[in-house]
Amino acid sequence: MGLDAFSLKGRVAVVTGGSRGIGEEIAVAMAEAGADVAPVARSEDALEATADRIEEAGGTAHPRPLDVTDVAAVEAMFDDVEATLGEVDVLVNNAGVNPYFGNTRNLDVETWNTILNVNVTGAFHCAREFGRRVDERDGTGSIVNVASVGGVVALPYQTPYTASKHAMVGMTKSLAVEWTPQIRVNALAPGYVKTEFTKGVRENEDIRDDILETIPQNRFADPDEIAASAVYLASDAAGYVTGEIHVADGGIAAQ
Ligand SMILES: NC(=O)c1ccc[n+]([C@@H]2O[C@H](COP(=O)([O-])OP(=O)(O)OC[C@H]3O[C@@H](n4cnc5c(N)ncnc54)[C@H](OP(=O)(O)O)[C@@H]3O)[C@@H](O)[C@H]2O)c1
């Protein structure tokens, strides 16, 4: 098998949460690997900026506003992407939120529901729609669910987030077995990555130092280090890989 197996040439990818951070880098990396890419999220201006980078990388971009919690909008997004870029081969479920850091005794139900709704139900909406479409055309495809090291180990004081990412890992395994061999389904579990998402904890010296102590590599990842794994999982190079939880965390989960 040559390096061509890592190519996404001729593929169409939808990347949720493609407006910034890890999703933006995954969208650009997939374009560099040859794919046409639809970055989807709520912030239209930021999506345009991602689209410019996709085009610079040689891909055709179709930025598309989407709230993954809106099931009708998810269906409409797939119609729209299919009409412009063609049938979708790769779905990256990356949209996610983590608005709560604190003792679970003080957590309100609304925040719990918001986190589960975006991180788990939003990913389910997109996976189900993708699964139906691949089945209807009797095709093949690949799903990459961006979970977290918090889907594999405990992240105390981030309980709703940890629960949501463990749910994503469970969904990944179940779908991988249910939809094989047409669709490969894998999860990518990053550790701490330098994005807006972790800005608060990285800028608080005490919390930052505590976190760094838990990371054997003693550093935070750049988003493009996570994007490389997503390209691999989506590509034919990972043809025998399904139901895997691919951890990219500087060694946290290995301890
Ligand atoms: N950064 C880390 O250390 C880290 C570690 C492990 C896992 N992760 C996971 O990686 C993913 C990306 O995180 P990030 O660090 O890149 O965070 P980020 O910079 O905050 O980006 C989050 C992305 O999700 C989108 N999003 C949020 N709610 C959405 C909704 N309802 N519908 C559609 N899009 C929505 C945001 O776009 P809009 O606001 O424009 O909608 C944005 O593009 C998340 O699933 C996160 O849990 C991150």
The ligand as a Gaussian input file, in Angstrom:
#p B3LYP/6-31G(d) Opt

LIG

0 1
 N       -9.621000      21.845000      22.654000
 C       -9.455000      20.736000      23.335000
 O       -8.575000      20.647000      24.199000
 C      -10.306000      19.530000      23.067000
 C       -9.912000      18.312000      23.667000
 C      -10.652000      17.168000      23.423000
 C      -11.752000      17.232000      22.622000
 N      -12.127000      18.410000      22.058000
 C      -13.316000      18.398000      21.211000
 O      -12.983000      18.885000      19.936000
 C      -14.114000      19.514000      19.361000
 C      -13.708000      20.896000      18.875000
 O      -13.223000      21.616000      19.974000
 P      -12.339000      22.953000      19.820000
 O      -11.300000      22.866000      20.835000
 O      -12.007000      23.184000      18.414000
 O      -13.426000      23.998000      20.347000
 P      -13.885000      25.438000      19.784000
 O      -12.724000      26.191000      19.285000
 O      -14.737000      26.015000      20.861000
 O      -14.802000      25.024000      18.555000
 C      -16.044000      24.398000      18.743000
 C      -16.737000      24.310000      17.410000
 O      -18.028000      23.717000      17.600000
 C      -18.991000      24.548000      16.957000
 N      -20.298000      24.414000      17.606000
 C      -20.606000      24.581000      18.917000
 N      -21.927000      24.400000      19.097000
 C      -22.452000      24.104000      17.884000
 C      -23.763000      23.814000      17.419000
 N      -24.823000      23.791000      18.242000
 N      -23.944000      23.562000      16.092000
 C      -22.895000      23.597000      15.243000
 N      -21.629000      23.861000      15.622000
 C      -21.419000      24.117000      16.930000
 C      -18.403000      25.946000      17.055000
 O      -18.910000      26.778000      16.039000
 P      -20.019000      27.920000      16.227000
 O      -19.821000      28.533000      17.575000
 O      -19.709000      28.813000      15.071000
 O      -21.311000      27.207000      16.078000
 C      -16.941000      25.664000      16.776000
 O      -16.705000      25.557000      15.403000
 C      -15.198000      19.515000      20.442000
 O      -16.086000      18.450000      20.223000
 C      -14.420000      19.291000      21.717000
 O      -15.189000      18.648000      22.696000
 C      -11.428000      19.558000      22.263000

